[in-house]
Amino acid sequence: MPVTEISIAKGKDKDFLLQLIECIHSVLVQTLQIPEEDKNLRLIEFDPALFYSKKPYEIFMQITLFKGRTTETKKLLYQNIVQELDKKLSIDKNTVFIILNEQPLENWGLRGGQIASDIIIGFNINI
């Protein structure tokens, strides 16, 4: 159930942006072992004059997810994201900045306002 926000300066065509979203989602499915249909991604484009970033960063990703993944899984996630973006879209690995925002289950309200710790999530978060 990760929620991913991708921030990028305007200037890329729609096809590129859709491929960017799909690449990231496929890595989340593969690495975090979430269901394919569990797709919660937003891409936000900024006017280049309003998109300040320390070089070499050009793409910022914040992934909010349930707490529980191991350090090894997180390392694998970071590596898989940048490798997939390089392979599919020729995005330089050094230009991608990723932040994980882990939240305990009790901080999520799902499925009609239920607390996530009271429902069956449908996938393992302790990987």
Helices and strands as residue ranges (DSSP letters): E 3-9, H 14-32, E 41-46, G 48-50, E 59-66, H 71-89, G 93-95, E 96-103, G 105-107, E 109-110, E 114-115, G 116-118
